[in-house]
Amino acid sequence: MKTGVDVAVSDARIEHSTGPYHSRYVSVGRGIGRAAYASVDYSTSLSVIRFAQLDGVIIETRPRTRRWSGSTSINVGRTVSLLFTLDRTTDDTIRDMRVLSGLSYRIR
């Protein structure tokens, strides 16, 4: 549509032996000038992967989870990018807020 906005949407419904699982994901992003990109994401019904020494990998489904996230990537020159993310996750048992930042250097 030539708006400069990137949109991704998914809606998944899965029948498990423990009951139905319904997950949604929406992401909207846009370039800001020539050197930056920002996006906002929303997702529901996340799964959590845990590593247990005796059981190996355990995947927990959390059907009431809601996650909001905002990310920005800023290119500083041709080889360096700054990355920032703010992430909020809530469900029946947790309330989690994360602030992440990073630096990316491209080796040629």
N, C-alpha and C positions, 0 to 999 in steps of 0.2 A: 504494500500500500504506500510505499515510499514516505513513511513517516519518520524513519530513523529509529523506531522503537522495536526492540526484540521482545517477542512474547513466546513463552513455552507453557503449555498446559497439559497435564495428564490426570486421568481419573481411572483408578484401577479397583476392580472388585474381584476378590478371590474367595472361594469357598474352602475353608479348612475343616478338619475334623473337629476342631474346637469351636467352630462357628465362622460366620462371614467376616471378611476383612475388607474395609473400604478406605482407600488412600487417595488423597488429592494433592496436586502440586501445581503452583502457579508462579511464574517468574517473569518479571518485566525489567528490561534493561535498556540503557541508551548511552551512546557515546556523548561525551561532553567536550566540545572542542576537538582538537586533534590528539590530545595526550591523555584523556581520562575516560573511564567507563564506570557507570554506576548501575547497580541492579537492586531490586527488592524481591524477596522470595517469601512464599507462604506455603507450608505443607502441613498435612494432617496424617495421623496414624503412622507414626514412625516406628521403626524397629531398632532395637539396641543390640549390638553384638558385644558379648562378654567372653573373655578367655578364662576358662577354669582349668586348673592344673590336672584334675582327674577326668573331667568330662570333655575337655577340648573346647571347641567353640560352641557357645550357647547363643541362640538368637531369640530375643524376647520381642513379641509384638505388643505394642502399646496403642490400642485403638483410639484412645482419648487424647493423644498428644497433639499439640498445636505448636508450630514453629514459625517465627517471623525472623527474617534475616535481611540485612542491608550490607552491600559490599561495594567498595570503590577500589579501582586500580588506576594509578597515576604513573604514566611513563615519564621518567626523568632522563632525558637523553635517549640514545638508541639502545643502551644496554642495561639500564637500571629502571626497575618499577617498584613503587611503593604500594603495599596492599593493606587495606583496612576492612574489617568485618565486625558488625555488631549483630549478635545472635541471641534471641529470646525463645526459650522452650518451656512449655508448661504442660502438665497433665495432672492426674489425680495424686501423684506421689512426689513430683519434683517441680521446682521453679528454678530455672537455670538462666543466667545471663552471662554471656561471654563477649569479651572484646578481644579481637585478635588483630595483630598487625605484623607485617613482614616486609622484607626487602628481597627482591629478586634480581639476580645479576646474570645476564646472558653471556656465556662464553662462546666466542666465535672460533 
